[in-house]
Amino acid sequence: SSGINAEWQLRPGEKDLKSVDRNKHPWVVVTSHRPLYTSQDQNGDHVVGLHMIMALEELFYTYKVNIHLSGHYHSYESTCAVVSGDCVKPGTGTVYIVVGTSGHSLEQQAYRPYSW
């Protein structure tokens, strides 16, 4: 076995998200290396983010994921609570945080103007 769970890749973590007892664990935080939402102007990475949004955002909404933490970039960003690219009432969407704070001098690209 390669150690890669194909079911996890096909429907990432749905079994785990379904099993969360919100009475014991009122906050659900999901992590990944790459961000779903970032305003950094990198076309290739933007496409990856769009694919991640298509694969994950519905799950995050369905199972009420509170926060998504990611890295990949070397500068900090955070969004409002987001659903389908729009800011929504706090508690009804996921807050996306890019925590890649070290190495900021490596980032030379511009930022895209998003409302979130």
NULODO-790069 format. One record per residue (C-alpha): residue in one letter; residue number from 0; x, y, z. Coordinates in nm, 4 decimals. Each point is the difference from the previous one (the first is absolute). Layout:
BEGIN
r->a; k->NUM; east->X; north->Y; up->Z
...
! end
This chain:
BEGIN
r->s; k->0; east->0.0000; north->0.0000; up->0.0000
r->s; k->1; east->0.1195; north->0.3505; up->-0.0797
r->g; k->2; east->-0.1471; north->0.1337; up->0.3224
r->i; k->3; east->-0.2271; north->0.2374; up->-0.1920
r->n; k->4; east->-0.3692; north->-0.0307; up->0.0791
r->a; k->5; east->-0.1809; north->0.0401; up->-0.3337
r->e; k->6; east->-0.3349; north->0.0523; up->0.1749
r->w; k->7; east->0.1508; north->0.2947; up->0.1910
r->q; k->8; east->0.1135; north->0.1534; up->-0.3281
r->l; k->9; east->-0.3337; north->-0.0603; up->-0.1724
r->r; k->10; east->-0.2191; north->0.1420; up->0.2767
r->p; k->11; east->0.2534; north->0.1607; up->0.2335
r->g; k->12; east->-0.0675; north->-0.0710; up->0.3615
r->e; k->13; east->-0.3770; north->-0.0281; up->-0.0269
r->k; k->14; east->-0.0065; north->-0.2992; up->0.2346
r->d; k->15; east->0.2064; north->0.1960; up->0.2542
r->l; k->16; east->-0.2165; north->0.3107; up->-0.0326
r->k; k->17; east->-0.3205; north->-0.2048; up->0.0379
r->s; k->18; east->0.1257; north->-0.1569; up->0.3202
r->v; k->19; east->0.0725; north->0.3258; up->0.1856
r->d; k->20; east->-0.2053; north->0.0351; up->0.3178
r->r; k->21; east->-0.0557; north->0.3767; up->0.0089
r->n; k->22; east->-0.0983; north->-0.0222; up->0.3674
r->k; k->23; east->0.3517; north->-0.1225; up->0.0824
r->h; k->24; east->0.1784; north->0.1889; up->-0.2786
r->p; k->25; east->-0.1860; north->0.3231; up->-0.0762
r->w; k->26; east->0.2728; north->0.1215; up->-0.2375
r->v; k->27; east->0.1052; north->-0.1892; up->-0.3108
r->v; k->28; east->0.3334; north->0.0974; up->-0.1540
r->v; k->29; east->0.1280; north->-0.1523; up->-0.3244
r->t; k->30; east->0.3578; north->0.0415; up->-0.1216
r->s; k->31; east->0.1765; north->-0.0396; up->-0.3320
r->h; k->32; east->0.3227; north->0.1141; up->-0.1536
r->r; k->33; east->-0.1638; north->0.2010; up->-0.2778
r->p; k->34; east->-0.2697; north->0.2612; up->0.0553
r->l; k->35; east->-0.3438; north->-0.0045; up->-0.1558
r->y; k->36; east->-0.0254; north->0.3791; up->0.0154
r->t; k->37; east->0.2982; north->0.2284; up->-0.0501
r->s; k->38; east->0.0296; north->0.3392; up->-0.1619
r->q; k->39; east->0.3603; north->-0.0495; up->-0.1074
r->d; k->40; east->0.0238; north->0.0404; up->-0.3756
r->q; k->41; east->0.1487; north->-0.3322; up->-0.1087
r->n; k->42; east->-0.2015; north->-0.1380; up->-0.2930
r->g; k->43; east->0.1034; north->-0.3654; up->0.0404
r->d; k->44; east->-0.0678; north->0.0029; up->0.3728
r->h; k->45; east->-0.3288; north->0.1821; up->-0.0605
r->v; k->46; east->-0.1135; north->-0.2911; up->-0.2193
r->v; k->47; east->0.0999; north->-0.2492; up->0.2716
r->g; k->48; east->-0.2038; north->0.2017; up->0.2506
r->l; k->49; east->-0.3041; north->-0.0035; up->-0.2284
r->h; k->50; east->0.0217; north->-0.3784; up->-0.0272
r->m; k->51; east->0.0292; north->-0.0280; up->0.3768
r->i; k->52; east->-0.3051; north->0.2232; up->0.0406
r->m; k->53; east->-0.1971; north->-0.2260; up->-0.2355
r->a; k->54; east->0.1108; north->-0.3105; up->0.1907
r->l; k->55; east->-0.0252; north->0.1228; up->0.3590
r->e; k->56; east->-0.2182; north->0.3038; up->0.0537
r->e; k->57; east->-0.3322; north->-0.1856; up->-0.0096
r->l; k->58; east->0.1321; north->-0.2416; up->0.2647
r->f; k->59; east->0.1169; north->0.2889; up->0.2153
r->y; k->60; east->-0.3437; north->0.1621; up->-0.0250
r->t; k->61; east->-0.1928; north->-0.3248; up->0.0578
r->y; k->62; east->0.2011; north->-0.0926; up->0.3098
r->k; k->63; east->0.0402; north->0.3581; up->0.1239
r->v; k->64; east->0.3797; north->0.0184; up->-0.0048
r->n; k->65; east->0.0880; north->0.3128; up->0.1969
r->i; k->66; east->0.3582; north->0.0610; up->-0.1123
r->h; k->67; east->0.2278; north->-0.1219; up->-0.2763
r->l; k->68; east->0.3737; north->0.0506; up->0.0653
r->s; k->69; east->0.2506; north->-0.0242; up->-0.2826
r->g; k->70; east->0.3537; north->0.0935; up->-0.0870
r->h; k->71; east->0.1831; north->-0.0044; up->-0.3366
r->y; k->72; east->0.0325; north->0.3782; up->-0.0142
r->h; k->73; east->0.2439; north->0.2020; up->0.2071
r->s; k->74; east->-0.2376; north->0.2701; up->0.1140
r->y; k->75; east->-0.3059; north->0.0055; up->0.2246
r->e; k->76; east->-0.3543; north->0.0375; up->-0.1329
r->s; k->77; east->-0.3416; north->-0.0606; up->0.1477
r->t; k->78; east->-0.3516; north->0.0258; up->-0.1343
r->c; k->79; east->-0.3383; north->0.0785; up->0.1428
r->a; k->80; east->-0.2324; north->-0.3013; up->0.0310
r->v; k->81; east->-0.0308; north->-0.1091; up->-0.3648
r->v; k->82; east->-0.2454; north->-0.2086; up->-0.2007
r->s; k->83; east->0.0362; north->-0.0197; up->-0.3789
r->g; k->84; east->0.2410; north->0.2931; up->-0.0075
r->d; k->85; east->-0.2292; north->0.2339; up->0.1920
r->c; k->86; east->0.0226; north->0.1334; up->0.3537
r->v; k->87; east->-0.2828; north->-0.1344; up->0.2129
r->k; k->88; east->-0.1242; north->0.0439; up->0.3554
r->p; k->89; east->0.2607; north->-0.1239; up->0.2527
r->g; k->90; east->-0.0702; north->-0.3597; up->0.0952
r->t; k->91; east->-0.1598; north->-0.0892; up->-0.3334
r->g; k->92; east->0.3161; north->-0.0447; up->-0.2058
r->t; k->93; east->0.3646; north->-0.0951; up->0.0335
r->v; k->94; east->0.2757; north->0.2491; up->0.0873
r->y; k->95; east->0.3091; north->-0.0690; up->-0.2116
r->i; k->96; east->0.3397; north->0.0853; up->0.1476
r->v; k->97; east->0.3351; north->-0.0214; up->-0.1770
r->v; k->98; east->0.2558; north->-0.0257; up->0.2797
r->g; k->99; east->0.3172; north->0.0053; up->-0.2101
r->t; k->100; east->0.1574; north->0.2871; up->0.1879
r->s; k->101; east->0.3684; north->-0.0836; up->-0.0358
r->g; k->102; east->0.1978; north->0.0870; up->-0.3109
r->h; k->103; east->-0.2139; north->0.2983; up->-0.0973
r->s; k->104; east->0.2882; north->0.1405; up->-0.2051
r->l; k->105; east->-0.0452; north->-0.2963; up->-0.2373
r->e; k->106; east->-0.3395; north->0.1336; up->-0.1111
r->q; k->107; east->0.0365; north->0.2395; up->-0.2919
r->q; k->108; east->-0.3403; north->-0.0251; up->-0.1694
r->a; k->109; east->-0.2924; north->0.2375; up->0.0273
r->y; k->110; east->-0.3318; north->-0.0700; up->0.1702
r->r; k->111; east->-0.3411; north->-0.0343; up->-0.1638
r->p; k->112; east->-0.2798; north->0.2246; up->0.1320
r->y; k->113; east->-0.2614; north->-0.2333; up->0.1525
r->s; k->114; east->-0.2836; north->0.1009; up->0.2297
r->w; k->115; east->0.0765; north->-0.2712; up->0.2536
! end
